[in-house]
Amino acid sequence: MPRKVDILVSEDGEDFRLVTTVWNDVSVNAPDLLFRSFDTVLDEEVRYVRYHAYRSTMRGFLFLDEIVVN
């Protein structure tokens, strides 16, 4: 699990602005297999979305499975 995830958005794909930071609330002593959503809801139109995950002390791999845009 990441320590935190920054979610940024942009209109042009070059100048991104931070819209939220989602902190990890899962204990380091959690079971081996765990799924956690790091998400937010925006009330605006944007063209590009960027997720930036920061490492924590937990070992393993990070996978971004799905970004839902409506």
Contacts in CASP RR format, 6 or more apart in sequence:
PFRMAT RR
TARGET T0000
AUTHOR 0000-0000-0000
METHOD contacts of the structure
MODEL  1
MPRKVDILVSEDGEDFRLVTTVWNDVSVNAPDLLFRSFDTVLDEEVRYVR
YHAYRSTMRGFLFLDEIVVN
1 24 0 8 1.000
1 26 0 8 1.000
1 30 0 8 1.000
1 34 0 8 1.000
1 36 0 8 1.000
1 56 0 8 1.000
1 58 0 8 1.000
1 62 0 8 1.000
2 24 0 8 1.000
2 38 0 8 1.000
2 53 0 8 1.000
2 54 0 8 1.000
2 55 0 8 1.000
2 56 0 8 1.000
2 62 0 8 1.000
3 23 0 8 1.000
3 24 0 8 1.000
3 54 0 8 1.000
3 55 0 8 1.000
3 56 0 8 1.000
3 57 0 8 1.000
4 21 0 8 1.000
4 22 0 8 1.000
4 23 0 8 1.000
4 24 0 8 1.000
4 53 0 8 1.000
4 54 0 8 1.000
5 21 0 8 1.000
5 22 0 8 1.000
5 24 0 8 1.000
5 38 0 8 1.000
5 51 0 8 1.000
5 52 0 8 1.000
5 53 0 8 1.000
5 54 0 8 1.000
6 18 0 8 1.000
6 20 0 8 1.000
6 21 0 8 1.000
6 51 0 8 1.000
6 52 0 8 1.000
6 54 0 8 1.000
7 18 0 8 1.000
7 19 0 8 1.000
7 20 0 8 1.000
7 21 0 8 1.000
7 22 0 8 1.000
7 38 0 8 1.000
7 39 0 8 1.000
7 40 0 8 1.000
7 49 0 8 1.000
7 50 0 8 1.000
7 51 0 8 1.000
7 52 0 8 1.000
8 16 0 8 1.000
8 17 0 8 1.000
8 18 0 8 1.000
8 19 0 8 1.000
8 49 0 8 1.000
8 50 0 8 1.000
8 51 0 8 1.000
8 52 0 8 1.000
9 16 0 8 1.000
9 17 0 8 1.000
9 19 0 8 1.000
9 42 0 8 1.000
9 44 0 8 1.000
9 46 0 8 1.000
9 48 0 8 1.000
9 49 0 8 1.000
9 50 0 8 1.000
10 16 0 8 1.000
10 17 0 8 1.000
10 46 0 8 1.000
10 47 0 8 1.000
10 48 0 8 1.000
10 50 0 8 1.000
11 46 0 8 1.000
11 47 0 8 1.000
11 48 0 8 1.000
12 47 0 8 1.000
12 48 0 8 1.000
13 47 0 8 1.000
13 48 0 8 1.000
16 48 0 8 1.000
16 50 0 8 1.000
19 40 0 8 1.000
19 42 0 8 1.000
20 40 0 8 1.000
22 38 0 8 1.000
22 39 0 8 1.000
22 40 0 8 1.000
24 36 0 8 1.000
24 38 0 8 1.000
24 56 0 8 1.000
26 34 0 8 1.000
26 36 0 8 1.000
28 56 0 8 1.000
28 57 0 8 1.000
28 58 0 8 1.000
38 51 0 8 1.000
38 53 0 8 1.000
49 67 0 8 1.000
49 69 0 8 1.000
51 64 0 8 1.000
51 67 0 8 1.000
53 62 0 8 1.000
53 64 0 8 1.000
END
